[in-house]
Amino acid sequence: MHGTGFPKREAVYKKGIRINMNEIISYAMSLVAGVVLGYIFFGGLWLTVRRLPQMKHPMLWTFLSVILRMSISLIGFYLIARGGHWIQILVCLVGFMAVRFV
């Protein structure tokens, strides 16, 4: 008898969609993690491009920067993916890409 008297609640329970507080916090943390990963990735890219003209070996600097930025990003996404919910990964990716457009 969940949601008795509230048609909107009855519809939610009939569909089987229930989001509890833990999931909302989990999605928020995934979004924050995505934003942090995005800042690290795109901030590192910005620093790399800015410092390239002053570097003695720009190819080496670029290569090491790509390896480091990709490693940090992939480890971060892996840690989010360990939770087993694809929605968390999607939310993390949205946060990651949101940094790109800001």
Disulfide bonds with the S-S distance in Angstrom:
none
